[in-house]
Amino acid sequence: MTMMTIPPRPALLDRPHQDMLIGGQRVPALSGKRFETRNPATGELLATVAQGGAEDVDRAVKTARAALEGPWRAMKPVERQRIMLRLADLVEQHFEELAMLDTLDLGAPYSRTFMGKARAVALLRYYAGQATLIAGDTIDNSAMGDVLSHTLKEPIGVVAAINPWNGPIGMSVWKAGPILATGCTLVMKPAEQTPLSALRFGELCLEAGVPEGVINILTGLGDAGAALSSHPGVDKIAFTGSTGVGEKILHAAAASMKRVTVELGGKSPNIVFADADLDKAVPAAAMAVFANAGQICSAGTRLFVQSSIREEFMERLAAFTRTIKVGDPLDPETQMGPVVSLVQMDKILGFIDGAVTEGANALVGGARMTGTGYDGGFFIQPTIFDNVNDGMTIAREEIFGPVLSSFAFDTIEEVLQRANATEFGLGSGVWTRDLATAHRMARGIRAGSVWVNCYQMLDPGVPFGGYGMSGFGRESGPHHIEDYLETKAVWINLD
């Protein structure tokens, strides 16, 4: 692994009390309540954070509505584009700080959080380009007489973005990009486990020239997200998170007919054929689930290996997994840090215990890590179960931790049926040197992304999203911003 320099402790943490950002100002919750955010690797208190409630949600939404009708509305697309390009430059300049905030708040190794720099900057520049491409259509009427018809594209209005904790700064950028490109305004609620980089990102938005009130960062617990979802002043919700919470958001949004896009959980299959390049497939299969301690919605947690190579593959996979360095996220050599919280750790360990009870065998790992370097942190061994059947709980439910279930298969028809036998459909992987097999699998798998001879690749120009209980709507790609626009039909009688 390439050595890298760990940056100093972010200046943001010199402020032990972090307030929310509303209308361009850092303000406490109206109730005065606060909650703690701690380093999951050590238990260290990082800051106390304003605990917004329903009254703060109302304040933030009204602020965003006022900003929507202010100077922001009159800005030309090229002006929004210039602001976004300045923001991209600022994110690039300050990314070491943003990545360090995520490492301390989430527990992900700095070597991983810093890798998000290129993607975050590229996303902002991509959406900046999209800002000047928004256009309606002139329509040749199919039945009317001498009538001219055209469409206008207008910002949908106030958007609520409710973000997960597993990729904080990346999610902040991903949600803010289409907002700024289309001329909407935003109330963003970061996860209570990881609020710090979102607050710093909001400050950078102001520095870039985003008008006050256009981007608001509302910190709080689940009740704040619920109030935001049901607020009548919100026009659209963009949610990334668990399927259970996504269902609640859909119910809350129904009363006021908000537009909603949701990117939810997954139980993604990663399928290795006998002709695969094992030198590439083995480490990729491991890191498809152990990266970010398994806390990735599209993690390849169901590994299908063709029977003729399964014994060799599993031996090599186990050997590779045992080399993964788990530990201090600030150690440049660390490849896997802790999970985000005690609650998450207990949930994952419950799945592991349940798997053993159901008859699965832990080929590697299967326990909490203890001893020197792990005290006070929420570390779990990278775990592989090698005799799982499709009906076991760990084969069906999203664990969101470093737990891999492996299966044998024989034919394409068989593995397609088993890979698709899930309510989820977010990611998938296929490893083969045969072009026909690759195409057949890509067509047959029901998932929003099919990675062939790679895994977890993302690009600003390529859409990402899910099938089934993994949600609906797509992020990234040229059509992403359509979800933030209304289409208005204009009729002009020429008689």
N, C-alpha and C positions, 0 to 999 in steps of 0.2 A: 504494500500500500504506500502511495506517495505521502511523504511527511508534509504536514501543513502547520502553519502558525496559528495558535489559538488566540483570538483577539481578547482585549481586556473586557472586564465586566461592563456591560452597557450602562451609559450614564442615566438612562431611564430609571434604573434601579436605585439611583441615589434618592429618588422620591419614594419613601416607604408606603405612601398612600397614593394609589392610582385612581383618579376620577375618570368618568366617562367623557366622551367628546361629543358635545351637542352644540350646533350653531357656531362652530369654530372655537368654542371655549371648553376647557376642562371643568366639569361641574360635578359635585357630589350627588348622590341619590337624594331625592327630596325627603326620604325617610331617614337619611343619615346612616343607613345600614351599610355594612361592608362584609366581604367574604375574603378568605385567604386563598392565595395561590402559592403552591410549594413546589420545590424541585423534587421530582419523583425518584431521583437517583440518591438523594441524601436526606430528604425530609426538610431541608432548609426553607424557612419562610422567605419568599421572594418579595411579596407585597401584599397589602390589603387593598381590595379593589371595591369600587362603588357597586353596591348591589341594587341595581335598578329594579323598580317595580312597575305596576300598571300606570301610575301617575307619570313616571319617567318615560315610559313608552309613549304615552299621549303627548308629552312635551316634545319628544324626538320626532314623532310623526308630523306634528303640526309645524315644527321647524323645517322638516324636509318639504312639506307642502308649500310653505312660504318661499323657500328657495327655488322650488319648481316654477313659481310664478314671478320670480325676480329676474335679475340680470342674466342668470343662467339660461333662461328661456330664449333670450334675444341673441345669445351667442351663436355665431356661424359655426358650422362643422369644422372649418379649418382652425378656428380659435380653440375649440375643444381639443382638436388634434394637437395643437401646440402645447397645451397644458399637459396632455397625456404623455407627450414625448419628454417634457421636462420632468414629469413624475417618474418615467422610466429611468431617466438619468439619475435622479435622486435615489431611487431604489437600488440602482446599480452601485452608486457611491456608498450607500449605507447598508449594503446587504450583509456585511460581516456582523454588524450590530443586530440586524433583524434575525439572522441565523442563530446568533448566540442567545437571543431572547427565546427563540423556539427550543433550543437545546436545553436551556435552564428550565423552561416551563413545561416542556413535553417529555424531556429525557432522551430524545433522539440524539445519537452521536453528532457532534459538530461536523464531522466529515460527511454526514448525510444531509444535514440541514443546509450546509453551505452549497451543496450540489444543486440546490433549487434556484440558485442565482440566475443561471442562463435562462431557465424556463420562465421565471417571474418577469424578467426584463423583456424577453421575447413576447410574452403574452401582452404586456402593456403596449409594446410597439405594434403588435399585430392589430389590437383593437383600435389603436390610434389610426392605423390605415383604414380600418372599417368605418371610422367616423365620417369620412368624406365620400363613402360609397353608398350611403343610404339614399334610396330613390324609389319613387312610385312608378306606376306604369300608365301609359296611354293605351286605352282599350278600344278596339274596333267593335262597336256594339253588334250583337248577333241578331237582334230583332227590332231594335228601335229605328226610328227614322233619322232625321238630320239632328243628331244629338252627339255632342262630344263628351266622352267619359274619361276620367283619369283617377288615379289614386294618390293619396298623400300618406306618407309614413310619419307618425307622430309618437313621441315618447309615451309609454304607457302610464308613467306617473311616478308615484312613490313606491319604491321597492323595499321589501324587507328581506335581508339575507341572513339566514340562520346557519352558522358554520359549525363544523365538527372540530374536535381537538387534535386530530391526527396529522394535520398538515397546516398549521395556522397561517403563516404568511402566504403560502401558496394559495390557500383558499381565499384570503383577503383580496389578493390580486385578481383571482379568477372571478370573483363576484363583482369587484369594482369595475373591471374592464368594460363590460357591456353597458354598465350604468353611465359611465363617462362618455362612451362613444355615442350613445343614443340621446343623451340629454335628460335622462331620468335623474331622480335623486334617491338617496340610499339611507336606510337605517340598518346598520350591520350589527348583529349580535354574535360576537365570538363565543365559543364554548367557555364555560366558567373555569374549566381546567387550564385553558391556555389563552388568556385574554391579552397578554402583554404586547406581542408583535402587532396585533391589530390596532392597538392604541397608537403605537409608534408610526404605523402606516398612515393612520389618519392625520397625524401631524405632518408627515411628508406630503400628503395631498394638499394641505393648506399651504405649505411652503412652495409647492409647484404652481399655485395659483388657482386651485379649485375653490370656487366661492364658498364662503361660510354657509353651512347648512346643507350643502349638496351631499357631503359624506359625513354621516354621524355614526359614532361607535358607541353602542349601548351595551354596557356590561351588566351581567346579572345571572340569575339561576334559571331553572326551567320555567318558573312562573312568568318571567319576563318574556321568554320566547313564546309562551302560550298567549300572553296578552298581545304581543306583536302579531301573531298569526290571526287573531280574531279582530284586530282593530279595523274599524270601518274606513279609516283614512288611508289604509294600505291598498295599493292597486295590484300588486303582484308579490308573491313569495318565491324566493329561490332558496331551497333547502338542500343541504347535504348532511347525511347522518344515518341513523338507524332506521330500519323499516318500521319499527313500532312507533317511533316519534313521527315519522313521515305520515303514517295513517292518521295520527291525531291532528297533524297540521292540515291535512285534507279536509277533515271534518270541521275544523275551526274556520277554514277559508270558505266553506260552502255557503255560509249564511249571507255573505256579501259578494259571492261570485267572483272572488279574486282569481286571477290567473296564477297557476302554480306550476313550477317545475321542481322535480325531486330526484336527487341521485342518492340511492339508498344502499342497502347491504348487498353482499354477494357470497357465493360459495363456489368459486370459480374452478373449473376443471383445467388441469395442465396435463396434456396427453403426449406420451413419448412412444414413438413407434420404433420397431427394431432397427430400422435403417438410420436412426438419428445419429448426429455427431455427439457422442456422449461426453466428449471433453467440454463441449459448450452446454449441453443439456443438464448435466449434473449440477454445476454451480448455479445455473439459472433456476433450476427447480428448487434448490434450497433458498436462494435469495428471493424467489417469487413469493415466499411466505415469511421468511425470517427478517427481511428488510423491515425497518421500523417496528421491530418486535411483533410482526404480524398484524400491526394496526393499520391496515390498508384495505379499503372496501373491495378492491379487485384482486386481493392476494390469491395466489394459486394454491388453495388449501386442499384441493382434491387432486392427488397425483395418480394418474393412470399410466401404468407401464406395461408394454406388450410382454406377454408371458415368456417368450423366448429369451429376453434379455433382463428379465426382472431381477433375478438373483444378483447378477453382476452390477446392475444399476443401483440396487438398494445398498449393496456393500460399498460402492463408491460414494453414494449419497450420504451414508452414515459416516464414512471417513471424513468427507468434506465438512459435514455439519459439526463434527467434533473439533474442527479447527477454527470455527467461528469465535472470534474474541468478543466476549460479553463483559461489559464493565463500565467504567467511568466514561460518560459521554464526552468529557473534555480531553480524553486521551486520544490523540490522532489515530492510534492503531485500533481503537474500538470499532467493531462492526455492528454490534447490537447493544442497545441500552435497556433501561427498565421499561415496563409498561407504565401507563400514565398515572395510575393511582392505586391505592389499596383496594378500592372497590373493583376496579378492573382486574387486578391480580387475583383476587378471591374468585371472581367469576370464571376466569380462565382455569385456575386450579380446580374449580368445581367440574368443569368439562373434562379435565384430565382424569380426575378421580372417577367420574362417571364412565369414561371410556374403558378404564381398567375393569370396572364392575361389569360392564357389558361384554368383556372378553377380549378387548384389544390389547396388544402387546406394545409397550414402549421400546422401540428399537434403539432410540437415542433420547436422553433427557427424561422429562416427565415430572419435574419437581421445581420448587422454588430454589434459587441460588442463595446460599448463606455463607458466612465467613468473612474474612478480611476483604474489604472493598465492596461488600454487598450489604453491610449493615445499614439500616435506615432506608434502603431503597427497595423498589418493587421489581426485582429481577427474577425472570423465569428461564429455565434452561430451554434452548431450542429443542423441540420435541417432535419425534417422528413415530407414528403408529403404523406398523407394517402389516397387520392382518385385520384390516377393517372391512366390514361388509356394508353394503349400501344402506341398510336400515338403521345403523347405529346413529346415535345422537350426534357424534362428532362428524359424521358423514353428511348430516342434513342441516345442522344449525350453524349460523355464523358465530365463530368463537372470538374473532378479533384479537388474536394473540398468536404467539409463535408455536403453533400446533399444526402439523401436517399429517393428513390421512392418506395412506397409499393403498392402491388396488391393482390387481392384475386384470388384463383383458386380452382377448385373442383377435377379434375382427373389428373392422371399421363399423359395421352395422351395430355390433354389440356396444362398442364404446360410445358411439353417438347416442344410442338410446339411454345409456347410463349417465353420460355427461349432461344430457338434457332433462334427466329425472330430478329436477329441482325447481322450486318456486322462483329462484333467482336467475339472473341472466346478465351479469355485468361484464366480466372479463373471461378470457379463456386462452389457453396456449396449445400449440401443436408443434411437435418436433419430428421432422421427417425430411429426407432428401428427395422424396418423390413428389414431383410437381402435381401429379393427378391427385395424390392423397391430400396434399395441402389444399387444393381447390375444393375437393369434395368435403373435407372437414370444415373449411371456412363457410361453405354454403349450408352445411348441416347443423352446425352448432348454433343454438339460440342464445346469443349473447351480443351485447353492444360492441364489444371489441374482440377480435380474434388475432392474437399475436402468433406469427409463424416463425419458428427458429429464433425467438426473442420473447421477452415478457416485460410488461409494464411500460412500454414505450408510449410517450405522449408528445404531441406537437400542437402548437397554437392553431394550425390550420386544419387539424383532423378532429372530427367530432368525438365526444366521449359521453357515454350514458348507458342505460340498461334496458333490458326487457323485463317483463313480469314484475315481481316484487322488488326488483332492483331499481324501479322508478321509471320516469318518463321525462322527455326533454333531453336535449344534448347541450353540452358545454364545449367551447372551442369550435373552430370551423366557421365558414362564412355565414351559416344560417343561425348561429347562436344568438346574435343580436335581434333576430326576428321575434324572439320571445319577449323582448323589451319594447316592442313597437306595436302601436295600433294602426290598422289600415282603414283609411277613410275614403269612401267613394264620392266623387264629385261629378255631377251631371250638369251639362250646360246645353240648353235648348238653343239651337242655331236658327230656328224658324223666326 
